[in-house]
Amino acid sequence: MAAVLWVHLSKAARAARESFADDTLRPVTIKQLVDCKEAYPSAELAIDGMPTTQVTLIGQIRAVNPQAINITYRIDDGTGLIDVKKWIDADKGETTPRFGVDTYVRVYGRLQSFNGKRHVGAHYIRAIDDFNEVNYHLLEATYVHLCLTKGTSADGQPQQQGGGGMDTGGDSMFVDGGYGAGGVGDSAGMQARLSPCSRNARTVFNFLANSAPGDGAHLNQVASGTGLSVRDIMSATEELLGHGLIYTTEDDETWAILEC
């Protein structure tokens, strides 16, 4: 009898541990949320093969839609767009939006799916005071992604695939196709012109070549899409401007590829 009870308790403990593991807070990009897999309707959503419910993301508010029972924020982090719903607590006077359009915010919430469309039910939203937090979040999301897809080495660092680059097995968490996948960046002549450039400069160039719209990409978009710091991006773009590979468009912090 005692042995049977122990087995039942052990199963209950394992189930509890699995539940806690599934609810672990995970840093993500919006592209990961939009692309996450659902084995069947109402099944648990999974990112990198791991059930994912509690998430944290950082992005810029593009639209605010107050409704009777919630406030819906449309969030953009440079990799995609997703709706974040903050349910209204009338007792706390949360009937009006706290954050305006263009505000950078960090969201803590639960990933949900309704009629095949993903959204995040927010537990807490706060404004970003230091833009370094945006870059840190992208690095943290990348680290977790690599640990889950590539494993870790003895020192706890993500395993590197051959060639020294960041290999995500063709499934990028930032932009579809990865860097240098078709377009301007693949031509032999352009690669020859890029050869004297630094690694950061080539990363920025390939991002602009594959992801930037016709009017170019702003500094914030480049930072979100490449994971580079603002300082590294500014240095890289100065290098590319000096080689005549890119040009500024709307302002000094928006660039596009100079197609020759």
BALOBA-1460 file (C-alpha; in Angstrom, 3 decimals):
// residues 260
<rec num="1" residu="m" x="0.000" y="0.000" z="0.000"/>
<rec num="2" residu="a" x="2.789" y="2.415" z="0.928"/>
<rec num="3" residu="a" x="4.646" y="1.594" z="-2.299"/>
<rec num="4" residu="v" x="1.523" y="2.282" z="-4.393"/>
<rec num="5" residu="l" x="0.976" y="5.591" z="-2.579"/>
<rec num="6" residu="w" x="4.632" y="6.531" z="-3.185"/>
<rec num="7" residu="v" x="4.235" y="5.822" z="-6.916"/>
<rec num="8" residu="h" x="1.149" y="8.028" z="-7.095"/>
<rec num="9" residu="l" x="2.900" y="10.804" z="-5.195"/>
<rec num="10" residu="s" x="5.944" y="10.488" z="-7.448"/>
<rec num="11" residu="k" x="3.758" y="10.798" z="-10.537"/>
<rec num="12" residu="a" x="2.059" y="13.830" z="-9.042"/>
<rec num="13" residu="a" x="5.444" y="15.398" z="-8.224"/>
<rec num="14" residu="r" x="6.702" y="14.756" z="-11.756"/>
<rec num="15" residu="a" x="3.532" y="16.263" z="-13.211"/>
<rec num="16" residu="a" x="3.965" y="19.326" z="-11.003"/>
<rec num="17" residu="r" x="7.603" y="19.696" z="-12.069"/>
<rec num="18" residu="e" x="6.623" y="19.399" z="-15.742"/>
<rec num="19" residu="s" x="3.927" y="22.031" z="-15.229"/>
<rec num="20" residu="f" x="6.429" y="24.380" z="-13.591"/>
<rec num="21" residu="a" x="8.893" y="23.741" z="-16.434"/>
<rec num="22" residu="d" x="6.245" y="24.572" z="-19.035"/>
<rec num="23" residu="d" x="5.493" y="27.852" z="-17.226"/>
<rec num="24" residu="t" x="9.123" y="28.976" z="-17.088"/>
<rec num="25" residu="l" x="9.400" y="32.590" z="-18.236"/>
<rec num="26" residu="r" x="11.147" y="32.669" z="-21.617"/>
<rec num="27" residu="p" x="12.615" y="35.678" z="-23.476"/>
<rec num="28" residu="v" x="11.454" y="35.634" z="-27.107"/>
<rec num="29" residu="t" x="11.256" y="37.603" z="-30.324"/>
<rec num="30" residu="i" x="7.864" y="38.221" z="-31.891"/>
<rec num="31" residu="k" x="8.826" y="36.123" z="-34.912"/>
<rec num="32" residu="q" x="9.253" y="33.145" z="-32.604"/>
<rec num="33" residu="l" x="5.733" y="33.688" z="-31.239"/>
<rec num="34" residu="v" x="4.183" y="34.050" z="-34.683"/>
<rec num="35" residu="d" x="6.020" y="30.983" z="-36.045"/>
<rec num="36" residu="c" x="5.600" y="28.699" z="-33.009"/>
<rec num="37" residu="k" x="4.096" y="25.291" z="-33.670"/>
<rec num="38" residu="e" x="0.720" y="23.915" z="-32.611"/>
<rec num="39" residu="a" x="0.559" y="20.132" z="-33.050"/>
<rec num="40" residu="y" x="-3.239" y="20.217" z="-33.218"/>
<rec num="41" residu="p" x="-6.012" y="22.709" z="-32.342"/>
<rec num="42" residu="s" x="-5.892" y="23.669" z="-28.655"/>
<rec num="43" residu="a" x="-2.547" y="21.884" z="-28.204"/>
<rec num="44" residu="e" x="0.269" y="23.534" z="-26.255"/>
<rec num="45" residu="l" x="2.236" y="26.028" z="-28.325"/>
<rec num="46" residu="a" x="5.896" y="25.112" z="-28.692"/>
<rec num="47" residu="i" x="9.006" y="27.107" z="-29.603"/>
<rec num="48" residu="d" x="12.135" y="25.132" z="-30.531"/>
<rec num="49" residu="g" x="10.171" y="21.999" z="-29.648"/>
<rec num="50" residu="m" x="9.586" y="23.125" z="-26.053"/>
<rec num="51" residu="p" x="6.094" y="23.945" z="-24.715"/>
<rec num="52" residu="t" x="6.020" y="27.692" z="-24.109"/>
<rec num="53" residu="t" x="3.405" y="29.644" z="-22.198"/>
<rec num="54" residu="q" x="4.948" y="32.402" z="-20.077"/>
<rec num="55" residu="v" x="6.998" y="34.814" z="-22.216"/>
<rec num="56" residu="t" x="8.665" y="38.194" z="-22.037"/>
<rec num="57" residu="l" x="9.246" y="40.389" z="-25.075"/>
<rec num="58" residu="i" x="10.327" y="43.920" z="-25.867"/>
<rec num="59" residu="g" x="9.002" y="46.066" z="-28.680"/>
<rec num="60" residu="q" x="7.636" y="49.396" z="-29.828"/>
<rec num="61" residu="i" x="3.925" y="50.160" z="-29.671"/>
<rec num="62" residu="r" x="2.514" y="50.745" z="-33.153"/>
<rec num="63" residu="a" x="-1.180" y="51.032" z="-32.279"/>
<rec num="64" residu="v" x="-3.392" y="51.244" z="-29.190"/>
<rec num="65" residu="n" x="-6.984" y="49.962" z="-29.217"/>
<rec num="66" residu="p" x="-8.946" y="50.495" z="-25.957"/>
<rec num="67" residu="q" x="-11.935" y="48.159" z="-25.636"/>
<rec num="68" residu="a" x="-14.563" y="47.440" z="-23.019"/>
<rec num="69" residu="i" x="-12.681" y="44.613" z="-21.312"/>
<rec num="70" residu="n" x="-9.088" y="45.081" z="-22.438"/>
<rec num="71" residu="i" x="-6.577" y="47.412" z="-24.027"/>
<rec num="72" residu="t" x="-4.895" y="45.930" z="-27.078"/>
<rec num="73" residu="y" x="-1.387" y="47.120" z="-27.921"/>
<rec num="74" residu="r" x="0.083" y="46.291" z="-31.339"/>
<rec num="75" residu="i" x="3.783" y="45.597" z="-30.660"/>
<rec num="76" residu="d" x="6.656" y="45.607" z="-33.188"/>
<rec num="77" residu="d" x="10.177" y="44.412" z="-32.313"/>
<rec num="78" residu="g" x="11.676" y="44.491" z="-35.828"/>
<rec num="79" residu="t" x="11.035" y="40.768" z="-36.384"/>
<rec num="80" residu="g" x="7.239" y="40.878" z="-36.511"/>
<rec num="81" residu="l" x="4.024" y="42.254" z="-35.073"/>
<rec num="82" residu="i" x="1.753" y="40.802" z="-32.399"/>
<rec num="83" residu="d" x="-1.221" y="41.947" z="-30.333"/>
<rec num="84" residu="v" x="-0.724" y="42.254" z="-26.583"/>
<rec num="85" residu="k" x="-3.940" y="42.364" z="-24.571"/>
<rec num="86" residu="k" x="-3.954" y="43.938" z="-21.103"/>
<rec num="87" residu="w" x="-7.187" y="43.088" z="-19.339"/>
<rec num="88" residu="i" x="-8.850" y="45.992" z="-17.578"/>
<rec num="89" residu="d" x="-9.142" y="45.958" z="-13.801"/>
<rec num="90" residu="a" x="-11.846" y="48.539" z="-13.150"/>
<rec num="91" residu="d" x="-11.194" y="48.382" z="-9.388"/>
<rec num="92" residu="k" x="-7.669" y="49.723" z="-10.004"/>
<rec num="93" residu="g" x="-8.783" y="52.423" z="-12.426"/>
<rec num="94" residu="e" x="-6.989" y="50.875" z="-15.430"/>
<rec num="95" residu="t" x="-9.618" y="51.988" z="-17.947"/>
<rec num="96" residu="t" x="-7.334" y="54.206" z="-20.031"/>
<rec num="97" residu="p" x="-4.112" y="53.217" z="-21.876"/>
<rec num="98" residu="r" x="-0.936" y="53.837" z="-19.889"/>
<rec num="99" residu="f" x="1.375" y="53.785" z="-22.910"/>
<rec num="100" residu="g" x="1.211" y="55.703" z="-26.164"/>
<rec num="101" residu="v" x="2.214" y="54.914" z="-29.720"/>
<rec num="102" residu="d" x="6.008" y="54.655" z="-30.359"/>
<rec num="103" residu="t" x="6.735" y="53.839" z="-26.696"/>
<rec num="104" residu="y" x="9.195" y="50.986" z="-26.122"/>
<rec num="105" residu="v" x="7.823" y="48.530" z="-23.574"/>
<rec num="106" residu="r" x="8.655" y="45.212" z="-21.956"/>
<rec num="107" residu="v" x="5.764" y="42.772" z="-21.747"/>
<rec num="108" residu="y" x="5.374" y="39.849" z="-19.362"/>
<rec num="109" residu="g" x="2.493" y="37.598" z="-20.288"/>
<rec num="110" residu="r" x="1.035" y="34.339" z="-21.494"/>
<rec num="111" residu="l" x="1.192" y="33.197" z="-25.108"/>
<rec num="112" residu="q" x="-2.289" y="32.350" z="-26.369"/>
<rec num="113" residu="s" x="-3.968" y="31.366" z="-29.632"/>
<rec num="114" residu="f" x="-7.511" y="32.148" z="-30.755"/>
<rec num="115" residu="n" x="-8.872" y="31.100" z="-34.168"/>
<rec num="116" residu="g" x="-5.313" y="30.387" z="-35.288"/>
<rec num="117" residu="k" x="-4.087" y="33.893" z="-34.415"/>
<rec num="118" residu="r" x="-1.442" y="34.341" z="-31.717"/>
<rec num="119" residu="h" x="-1.549" y="37.029" z="-29.076"/>
<rec num="120" residu="v" x="-0.073" y="37.658" z="-25.637"/>
<rec num="121" residu="g" x="-2.271" y="38.108" z="-22.609"/>
<rec num="122" residu="a" x="-0.224" y="40.588" z="-20.573"/>
<rec num="123" residu="h" x="0.244" y="40.218" z="-16.824"/>
<rec num="124" residu="y" x="2.437" y="43.315" z="-16.632"/>
<rec num="125" residu="i" x="3.717" y="45.985" z="-19.038"/>
<rec num="126" residu="r" x="6.325" y="48.626" z="-18.293"/>
<rec num="127" residu="a" x="8.110" y="51.287" z="-20.312"/>
<rec num="128" residu="i" x="11.761" y="50.864" z="-21.339"/>
<rec num="129" residu="d" x="14.001" y="53.560" z="-19.849"/>
<rec num="130" residu="d" x="17.348" y="52.336" z="-21.193"/>
<rec num="131" residu="f" x="17.615" y="51.202" z="-24.838"/>
<rec num="132" residu="n" x="20.454" y="48.862" z="-23.836"/>
<rec num="133" residu="e" x="17.720" y="46.642" z="-22.399"/>
<rec num="134" residu="v" x="16.446" y="46.081" z="-25.961"/>
<rec num="135" residu="n" x="19.827" y="44.789" z="-27.112"/>
<rec num="136" residu="y" x="20.241" y="42.701" z="-23.956"/>
<rec num="137" residu="h" x="16.840" y="41.085" z="-24.469"/>
<rec num="138" residu="l" x="17.684" y="40.096" z="-28.061"/>
<rec num="139" residu="l" x="20.973" y="38.560" z="-26.912"/>
<rec num="140" residu="e" x="19.189" y="36.676" z="-24.129"/>
<rec num="141" residu="a" x="16.521" y="35.371" z="-26.528"/>
<rec num="142" residu="t" x="19.278" y="34.260" z="-28.921"/>
<rec num="143" residu="y" x="21.162" y="32.482" z="-26.136"/>
<rec num="144" residu="v" x="18.090" y="30.536" z="-25.016"/>
<rec num="145" residu="h" x="17.246" y="29.638" z="-28.634"/>
<rec num="146" residu="l" x="20.756" y="28.304" z="-29.252"/>
<rec num="147" residu="c" x="20.836" y="26.356" z="-25.988"/>
<rec num="148" residu="l" x="17.589" y="24.594" z="-26.889"/>
<rec num="149" residu="t" x="18.432" y="23.920" z="-30.540"/>
<rec num="150" residu="k" x="22.209" y="23.341" z="-30.413"/>
<rec num="151" residu="g" x="22.831" y="22.306" z="-26.817"/>
<rec num="152" residu="t" x="25.535" y="23.721" z="-24.538"/>
<rec num="153" residu="s" x="29.213" y="22.996" z="-24.087"/>
<rec num="154" residu="a" x="30.908" y="21.978" z="-20.838"/>
<rec num="155" residu="d" x="31.328" y="25.613" z="-19.815"/>
<rec num="156" residu="g" x="27.636" y="26.313" z="-20.295"/>
<rec num="157" residu="q" x="28.109" y="28.249" z="-23.546"/>
<rec num="158" residu="p" x="26.011" y="27.506" z="-26.670"/>
<rec num="159" residu="q" x="27.673" y="25.017" z="-29.026"/>
<rec num="160" residu="q" x="29.088" y="26.581" z="-32.175"/>
<rec num="161" residu="q" x="28.485" y="24.895" z="-35.486"/>
<rec num="162" residu="g" x="31.315" y="24.585" z="-38.003"/>
<rec num="163" residu="g" x="32.523" y="27.754" z="-39.697"/>
<rec num="164" residu="g" x="32.420" y="29.982" z="-36.627"/>
<rec num="165" residu="g" x="29.099" y="31.585" z="-37.581"/>
<rec num="166" residu="m" x="25.725" y="31.446" z="-35.912"/>
<rec num="167" residu="d" x="23.994" y="28.468" z="-37.528"/>
<rec num="168" residu="t" x="20.306" y="28.186" z="-36.764"/>
<rec num="169" residu="g" x="19.626" y="25.254" z="-39.039"/>
<rec num="170" residu="g" x="17.815" y="27.393" z="-41.580"/>
<rec num="171" residu="d" x="15.184" y="28.462" z="-39.040"/>
<rec num="172" residu="s" x="16.056" y="32.022" z="-38.129"/>
<rec num="173" residu="m" x="14.494" y="33.627" z="-35.077"/>
<rec num="174" residu="f" x="15.027" y="37.103" z="-36.554"/>
<rec num="175" residu="v" x="14.162" y="37.311" z="-40.268"/>
<rec num="176" residu="d" x="13.206" y="34.662" z="-42.806"/>
<rec num="177" residu="g" x="16.031" y="33.160" z="-44.797"/>
<rec num="178" residu="g" x="18.898" y="34.474" z="-42.675"/>
<rec num="179" residu="y" x="21.569" y="36.857" z="-43.865"/>
<rec num="180" residu="g" x="22.894" y="36.740" z="-47.416"/>
<rec num="181" residu="a" x="20.041" y="34.512" z="-48.589"/>
<rec num="182" residu="g" x="19.405" y="35.812" z="-52.064"/>
<rec num="183" residu="g" x="19.216" y="39.387" z="-53.331"/>
<rec num="184" residu="v" x="21.983" y="41.963" z="-53.534"/>
<rec num="185" residu="g" x="24.219" y="40.387" z="-50.906"/>
<rec num="186" residu="d" x="24.758" y="37.220" z="-52.962"/>
<rec num="187" residu="s" x="26.256" y="38.730" z="-56.133"/>
<rec num="188" residu="a" x="29.936" y="37.957" z="-56.693"/>
<rec num="189" residu="g" x="30.790" y="41.594" z="-57.397"/>
<rec num="190" residu="m" x="29.098" y="42.813" z="-54.225"/>
<rec num="191" residu="q" x="30.780" y="40.124" z="-52.133"/>
<rec num="192" residu="a" x="34.132" y="41.255" z="-53.531"/>
<rec num="193" residu="r" x="33.387" y="44.836" z="-52.463"/>
<rec num="194" residu="l" x="32.369" y="43.578" z="-49.015"/>
<rec num="195" residu="s" x="35.542" y="41.517" z="-48.550"/>
<rec num="196" residu="p" x="37.586" y="44.313" z="-46.882"/>
<rec num="197" residu="c" x="34.705" y="45.176" z="-44.521"/>
<rec num="198" residu="s" x="34.490" y="44.056" z="-40.908"/>
<rec num="199" residu="r" x="32.184" y="41.280" z="-39.757"/>
<rec num="200" residu="n" x="29.735" y="43.763" z="-38.217"/>
<rec num="201" residu="a" x="29.635" y="45.760" z="-41.447"/>
<rec num="202" residu="r" x="28.848" y="42.621" z="-43.463"/>
<rec num="203" residu="t" x="26.129" y="41.657" z="-40.963"/>
<rec num="204" residu="v" x="24.468" y="45.079" z="-41.259"/>
<rec num="205" residu="f" x="24.812" y="45.058" z="-45.058"/>
<rec num="206" residu="n" x="23.218" y="41.620" z="-45.370"/>
<rec num="207" residu="f" x="20.373" y="42.626" z="-43.075"/>
<rec num="208" residu="l" x="19.685" y="45.717" z="-45.202"/>
<rec num="209" residu="a" x="19.956" y="43.669" z="-48.396"/>
<rec num="210" residu="n" x="17.482" y="41.016" z="-47.287"/>
<rec num="211" residu="s" x="15.125" y="42.756" z="-44.885"/>
<rec num="212" residu="a" x="15.003" y="46.521" z="-45.411"/>
<rec num="213" residu="p" x="12.041" y="48.036" z="-47.303"/>
<rec num="214" residu="g" x="12.613" y="50.349" z="-50.255"/>
<rec num="215" residu="d" x="12.938" y="53.427" z="-48.055"/>
<rec num="216" residu="g" x="15.569" y="51.734" z="-45.877"/>
<rec num="217" residu="a" x="15.769" y="50.480" z="-42.301"/>
<rec num="218" residu="h" x="16.069" y="52.626" z="-39.193"/>
<rec num="219" residu="l" x="18.742" y="52.103" z="-36.550"/>
<rec num="220" residu="n" x="16.187" y="50.498" z="-34.200"/>
<rec num="221" residu="q" x="15.145" y="47.974" z="-36.860"/>
<rec num="222" residu="v" x="18.767" y="47.077" z="-37.585"/>
<rec num="223" residu="a" x="19.453" y="46.610" z="-33.876"/>
<rec num="224" residu="s" x="16.416" y="44.359" z="-33.480"/>
<rec num="225" residu="g" x="17.225" y="42.325" z="-36.573"/>
<rec num="226" residu="t" x="20.964" y="41.844" z="-36.047"/>
<rec num="227" residu="g" x="21.386" y="41.870" z="-32.266"/>
<rec num="228" residu="l" x="24.260" y="44.358" z="-32.585"/>
<rec num="229" residu="s" x="24.680" y="47.290" z="-30.220"/>
<rec num="230" residu="v" x="23.917" y="50.821" z="-31.364"/>
<rec num="231" residu="r" x="27.632" y="51.688" z="-31.215"/>
<rec num="232" residu="d" x="28.563" y="48.697" z="-33.400"/>
<rec num="233" residu="i" x="25.843" y="49.541" z="-35.917"/>
<rec num="234" residu="m" x="26.912" y="53.179" z="-36.194"/>
<rec num="235" residu="s" x="30.532" y="52.110" z="-36.725"/>
<rec num="236" residu="a" x="29.481" y="49.505" z="-39.301"/>
<rec num="237" residu="t" x="27.298" y="51.938" z="-41.254"/>
<rec num="238" residu="e" x="30.080" y="54.534" z="-41.332"/>
<rec num="239" residu="e" x="32.324" y="51.831" z="-42.799"/>
<rec num="240" residu="l" x="29.711" y="50.874" z="-45.407"/>
<rec num="241" residu="l" x="29.068" y="54.520" z="-46.285"/>
<rec num="242" residu="g" x="32.809" y="55.001" z="-46.780"/>
<rec num="243" residu="h" x="32.874" y="52.090" z="-49.243"/>
<rec num="244" residu="g" x="29.855" y="53.448" z="-51.105"/>
<rec num="245" residu="l" x="27.732" y="50.373" z="-50.337"/>
<rec num="246" residu="i" x="24.811" y="52.068" z="-48.564"/>
<rec num="247" residu="y" x="23.275" y="55.532" z="-48.358"/>
<rec num="248" residu="t" x="21.107" y="57.425" z="-45.862"/>
<rec num="249" residu="t" x="17.439" y="57.948" z="-46.748"/>
<rec num="250" residu="e" x="14.940" y="59.643" z="-44.431"/>
<rec num="251" residu="d" x="17.515" y="60.693" z="-41.821"/>
<rec num="252" residu="d" x="21.083" y="59.988" z="-40.672"/>
<rec num="253" residu="e" x="19.969" y="56.829" z="-38.870"/>
<rec num="254" residu="t" x="18.055" y="55.192" z="-41.743"/>
<rec num="255" residu="w" x="19.987" y="53.342" z="-44.449"/>
<rec num="256" residu="a" x="19.368" y="51.470" z="-47.679"/>
<rec num="257" residu="i" x="21.522" y="49.446" z="-50.046"/>
<rec num="258" residu="l" x="23.175" y="51.317" z="-52.905"/>
<rec num="259" residu="e" x="22.565" y="48.929" z="-55.798"/>
<rec num="260" residu="c" x="25.280" y="49.265" z="-58.394"/>
